[in-house]
């Protein structure tokens, strides 16, 4: 294998089952994994029994391989800066290191979060990728520099220096008044309307994504395919605490205007205009007549709640009432999950004006 491998993604069929970066905690694991790889970039799991017998029982790689039930395929990421993830983790960055981190993010090869399949549990889960967060944060280590367009900042625009062929190659519509910062990945088929902002470290899959006027995709946020983000809406990012999962919007989600979103919006869900979703705000499910429990993740020594909208559900702005001595005293804003699925609602079936969307 190429000595410049800095990251390996491992697939079982089409499912991503593992991500192994060359970090201080992962370099040995990555190198061991690469030694098991055949010339066709596959690992035959049954062939590894000899390795499993001699490797330390507490090895995370041993435990991980034992959960695999079929042959694996490895896709590697290369970089001339072999120690890139060490350097950004230690915050020992030069302009060359910063530019490498920026390039890895802009090409989508490095992300702040990945959705990984666990075959043993037959379940998917989103995982923060700390090396990706470190790459994103490295861009803010630059000194302010003057840039085209009379502004003064640490991070240039993604499109700085682009010519017509660059725009055509990326197949993204940048309408005047929109902008994306360097270190963001914007996939083909994305349209950025006037006033929209895509910040460093964000990942937009493309293929029919519309970021409407004044909408914001913040640092590290992850946007799937076919997403419509309504005018003035915001998707929360991450800067701290380090390790916190960024906001995730999965494929084919529709989001109305003036929403503020945090947590995970699962595939095919719809968010009505005005929903304000945060870690402190409750989510009431009409089907269960109860508040939905958030998901919980551990970051350092803290347990942090992650709100989420389930797959295919419709979320509305709502209020629950506080009572004292049998009298309503005040109402507290919440998010309400409608009893009907998003696909049952008329507005989900409205045809979109295809002339507004980028062609791929």
N, C-alpha and C positions, 0 to 999 in steps of 0.2 A: 504493500500500500504506500501511497505517496506520503513522504515524511511531513508534508505541509498540511496534513489533515488536522483541523482544529475542532471538528464537530462531526458526529455521526448520528443520523436519524435511522431508526430501525423499524421496518415495516413487516407485518405479518399479513400477506395479501396486500390489500389497499389500506389497512389500518395501521396508523402510527402507534407503535407499542413502546418505544423508548427513545430518549434523546440523551446523548453522551458527549458533553463538551470537554475540551482539554482545559480543565480548571485545576486549582490546587487540590480539590477533593476528587476530581474525576479523571486526571491524566492517566493513572495506572489502569483504571477500568477501561478507558478508551483504547489504550495500547493493547491490552489483553483481548478486547473485543476484535480489534483489527487483525490480531494474529490468528483468529478463528475464521477469518473471512477467506473464501475461495476467490479465484480469479474472476469469477462472474458476479462478485459482490454479494454472495449468499452465504448463509450459515445453515448447515444441516443439523438441526437440533439433536437428533439421535446420535450423530457422530461425536458429540461433545461429552459423552458419558465419561470417557477417560479423563478429560480435563476436569470434570466436576468432581471426580474421586480424589484428585490430588490438590485441587485448589482449597484454600481455607474455607471451612464450613460457613464462617461468618461473612464471607465475601458477598457484597450486594449483587455482584454479577452472577454468582452461583444461584442465589435465590431467584433472581430475575429469570435466568435461563430455565430453571426448573418449572417456571410457570408457563413457559412457551410450549405449545403443542404442535407446531408446524414449522416448516423451514422459514427462515428469515431473510429479508433483503435489506442491505445497507446502502444508504445514500449519504455521501460524505460532503463536507464543506471544506474547501481549501483556502489557505491564506499564506502569503509569504511571511506574515508576522505570526510565526508559530506560537509565540507566547502572548498573543493578543488578549486572551481572557485573563491571564495572570496580571498583565499590566493594568488593565482597566479595573480589575478587582483591587489592586494595591494602590490605585490612583496615581501610578507612575506613568504619566502620559506625555508624549511628545506630539507635535502636529501630525507626524506620520502615523502614530498609534490612533489618534483621534480620527484621522481620515480613514484608516482601515475599519474602525468601528462604524463609522458613518456609512461606508460602502456596504458593509455586511448587512446593516439595517435597511438601507435603501433598496437592495436587491432582494429583500425578503428571506435571505439565508439565515438571519438571526432574528428572533422574535422575543418579546418580553413574556409571552405566555404560549403554551402549546396544549392542544387537546389530545390526550393520550388514552389509548384503549388498554384495558386490563383483561386479558383473555380468561384468567382464573375467575374473575368476578363478572365477566361479560358486561362490563360497564365502562363508560367514558368519564373522564374528569379533566378539568383544566388545571394546569400546573404553572406557577410562576417560574420563569427561567432567569435566574439571577445574573448569569453572564450577559443576557440580553439587556437587563436593566442596567448593568454596569456599562455596557456599550453606549446605551442611551445617555446615561449620566456623564459619560466622558465628554460628550459634545459641549457640556456646560462648563468644562474646564478651560476652554479657550479664553483668551482675553478678548474684550470687545474690539472689533475691527470695523472700519468703514466699508460699506458695501454699496453695490449699485442701487439706485433708487433713493438715495439720501436717508439711509438709516444706519444705525450703529449698534451692533449686536454681536453675541458670541457665536450664534448659529446662522449660517447663510440660508437663503431660500433653496428649496430643493431644485428649482428650475433656473437658478443663477447660471448664466453662461450657456443655457440651452439654445439650440437653433431649431429651425423648422423640422429637420430630420429627427432630432431628439424627441420632439413632441409627437411626431408621427410614429416613431418606434414605440413609445410608451402607451399610445392609444388611450390617452386620458384627456378630457376636456377641462382646461383651465380657463374659465370665463373671467373676464376682467373684474378685479376686486376680490378674487379668491386667492388664497396662497397656502402653500405647504412648506414646512421647514425641512431643512436637510435632516437625514436620518430617519425619515418616514418612508414607508413602502406604500405605493399607490398602484394597485393592480390595473391591468388593461380593462377598459369598459367602465371606468369611474368618471363621473361628472361632478365637478366642483362649481357650485353656483356662486354668484357674487356675495362677498362677505364671509364665505365659509373658510374655516381654518383647520388645517391638519398639522398637529404638532409633532415634534421629534419623537421617534420610537413608535409612533402609531403604525398599525398594519391594516391596510384596506385590501381585501381580496379582489374586488372589482367584479367584472361580469354583471353589469346592470346596477351598480351602486350609484345612488344619487345623494350627495351631501348638499342639501338645499341652502338657500340664502341665509347667512348669519349662523349656520350650524357649526358646532365645534367638536372636533375629535381630538381629545387631549393626549398628553404624553403617554405612550405605551398602550393606548387602547387598541382593541382588536375588533375589526369589523369584517363580517363574512360577506359572501356573495349575495347579490340581489337585494341589498339593504336599501331602504329609503329612509333617510334621516331628515325629518321635517324642519321647516324654517325656524331658526332661533333655538333649536334644541342642542343640548350639550351631552357629550359622553365623557364621564369623569376619567381622569388619568391617574398615574401613580408617580410620585416622587418619594414619598415616605408613608408609613414605615417600609424600609427595604424588605422585600419579600412578599409584600401584599400583592394579591392578584389584581391586575388592571381590570377595568370594565370590559366585558365581553359582549358583543352583539353577534349572534350566530347568523347563519344563512337565512335569507328570505324573510327578514323581520321588517315590519313597517312601523315607523315611529312618527307620530303626529308632530305638530308645531309646539314650540315652547315647552318641551320636556327637558328634565334634568335626570340623567340616568347613572346609576352606580350598581355594580354587581354583575350578574349574568342574565342576559336576555336570550332565552333558548330559541332554537330554530322554529321559524314560522309563527312566532308570537307577533301580536300587534299591540302597540302602545298608543292609547288615545291622546289627543291634544291635552297638554297641561299636566301630565303625570309628573310628579316630583318624587323621585325614587332615591333614597339614601339609606345608609347603614342604620340610621336612627329611626327611620320611618317604617311603620308596620304595614304588612300586606295581608288583606283579608280575602279569604276564598269563599265565595258565595256557595259553592258546591258542598263544602264541608261545614259551613257556618262557623268558621273558626279562623284565627290568625295563622298564617303559614310560618312555620319555623324556618329561620335562615339556615344556610349552610355555614359551617364553621371551619376555619383553617387556622393553623398555628403558625405564628410569625415570631420567631425567637421564643420568649417565655410567655407570650400573650396569645389568647384565643380571640380571633376576630370574626365577626359575623359578616356573611356575604348574602345580601338579598338576591332573589332571583325570580324571574318570571318563567313558569314552566313552558315546555314546548307546545306551540300552537294555541296558547291561551291569549285572551284579550284582557288588557289591563286598563282600568279607568281611574281617574282621580276621585277620591271619596273622603268621607269624614266619619269618624266614630265618636260617639257621644260619651262624655264622662258624667257620671251621676254621683250625687251625694245626698243621702237621706231621702232617696226616691225622686229627687229633682235633677234634671239635666243642668249642669253648671257651665259646660263649654264643650266645644268640639275640637278634635285633633285631626289634622289632615292625615290621610293614609292612602294607600293604593288598593284598589279593589279588583279582584279577578272575577270577571263576568262568568255567569253560568254557561254561556255559549262559547264555543271555540272561535278563534279568530276567523277561520275559514267560513264560518256560518254567517258572518256579518257582511252586509252589502258593500261597505266601502273597501273591503279586501278584494272585491271582484272588479273594481273600476279599472278600465284599461288605462295604461299609462301612455303619455305622449312620447312615442319612441324617438321623435325628432330631437327631444331634449337630451337624450342619452348618448354617451360615447359609443362609437361603432367599433367592434372588434372582429 
